[in-house]
Amino acid sequence: MKNQSPQKPPNNYIKYSTMGFQMIAIIGLGCWGGYKLDKIYPNKFHIFTVVLSLVSIFAALYFVLKDLIKPKD
């Protein structure tokens, strides 16, 4: 049996690129949901798209900041 060395922590490039993809997914889903709601319930100002886009941006920032501030194990 081979002597196994402890696992190295994930590379920072991988960690931050996954955060970027996570932000893209959250913001994209928020914009898409707002667009679909505006198609179902038409209004003059496309309020669902605007509101859900802003909410998804704040949610994405929250998740990224939560991961950045998380204490190291």
Sine and cosine of phi, psi and omega as CSV:
sin_phi,cos_phi,sin_psi,cos_psi,sin_omega,cos_omega
0.00,0.00,0.71,-0.70,-0.02,-1.00
-0.97,0.23,0.54,-0.84,0.08,-1.00
-0.98,0.19,0.91,-0.41,-0.07,-1.00
-1.00,0.04,0.75,-0.67,0.06,-1.00
-1.00,0.09,0.40,-0.92,0.02,-1.00
-0.89,0.46,0.54,-0.84,-0.02,-1.00
-0.94,0.34,0.63,-0.78,0.06,-1.00
-0.99,0.17,0.52,-0.85,0.06,-1.00
-0.91,0.41,0.42,-0.91,-0.01,-1.00
-0.87,0.49,0.52,-0.86,0.01,-1.00
-0.88,0.47,0.62,-0.79,-0.01,-1.00
-0.88,0.48,-0.55,0.84,0.02,-1.00
-0.89,0.46,-0.65,0.76,0.02,-1.00
-0.92,0.39,-0.69,0.72,-0.02,-1.00
-0.87,0.50,-0.74,0.67,-0.06,-1.00
-0.97,0.24,-0.49,0.87,0.05,-1.00
-0.94,0.33,-0.58,0.82,0.07,-1.00
-0.92,0.38,-0.55,0.84,0.09,-1.00
-0.90,0.44,-0.63,0.78,0.04,-1.00
-0.90,0.44,-0.70,0.72,0.03,-1.00
-0.91,0.42,-0.59,0.81,0.04,-1.00
-0.90,0.44,-0.68,0.73,0.03,-1.00
-0.89,0.45,-0.68,0.73,0.02,-1.00
-0.87,0.50,-0.68,0.74,-0.02,-1.00
-0.91,0.41,-0.71,0.70,-0.04,-1.00
-0.91,0.42,-0.74,0.67,-0.02,-1.00
-0.92,0.39,-0.64,0.77,0.03,-1.00
-0.89,0.46,-0.69,0.73,0.03,-1.00
-0.91,0.41,-0.61,0.79,0.04,-1.00
-0.90,0.43,-0.70,0.72,0.01,-1.00
-0.92,0.40,-0.67,0.74,0.00,-1.00
-0.90,0.44,-0.68,0.73,0.03,-1.00
-0.89,0.46,-0.67,0.74,0.04,-1.00
-0.90,0.44,-0.64,0.77,0.03,-1.00
-0.89,0.45,-0.70,0.71,0.00,-1.00
-0.91,0.42,-0.65,0.76,0.03,-1.00
-0.91,0.41,-0.59,0.81,0.06,-1.00
-0.93,0.37,-0.48,0.87,0.08,-1.00
-0.95,0.32,-0.61,0.79,-0.02,-1.00
-0.97,0.25,-0.70,0.71,-0.02,-1.00
-0.89,-0.46,0.99,0.17,-0.07,-1.00
-0.89,0.46,0.61,-0.79,0.09,-1.00
-0.52,-0.85,0.18,-0.98,-0.14,-0.99
-0.94,0.33,-0.58,0.82,-0.17,-0.99
-0.96,-0.29,0.12,0.99,-0.04,-1.00
0.78,0.63,0.77,0.64,-0.14,-0.99
-0.90,0.43,-0.58,0.81,0.00,-1.00
-0.90,0.44,-0.66,0.75,0.02,-1.00
-0.90,0.43,-0.70,0.72,-0.02,-1.00
-0.90,0.43,-0.76,0.65,-0.07,-1.00
-0.92,0.39,-0.75,0.66,-0.02,-1.00
-0.92,0.39,-0.51,0.86,0.08,-1.00
-0.91,0.42,-0.72,0.69,0.01,-1.00
-0.91,0.41,-0.66,0.75,0.03,-1.00
-0.89,0.45,-0.66,0.75,-0.01,-1.00
-0.93,0.36,-0.54,0.84,0.07,-1.00
-0.91,0.43,-0.71,0.70,0.03,-1.00
-0.91,0.42,-0.60,0.80,0.04,-1.00
-0.91,0.41,-0.67,0.74,0.02,-1.00
-0.90,0.45,-0.69,0.73,0.04,-1.00
-0.89,0.45,-0.63,0.78,0.04,-1.00
-0.87,0.50,-0.74,0.67,-0.04,-1.00
-0.91,0.41,-0.62,0.79,0.02,-1.00
-0.93,0.38,-0.73,0.69,0.01,-1.00
-0.90,0.43,-0.58,0.81,0.05,-1.00
-0.88,0.47,-0.64,0.76,0.01,-1.00
-0.95,0.31,-0.57,0.82,-0.01,-1.00
-0.95,0.30,-0.58,0.82,-0.05,-1.00
-1.00,0.09,-0.30,0.95,-0.05,-1.00
-0.80,0.60,0.74,-0.68,0.01,-1.00
-0.90,0.43,0.56,-0.83,0.01,-1.00
-0.95,0.32,0.66,-0.75,0.03,-1.00
-1.00,0.08,0.00,0.00,0.00,0.00
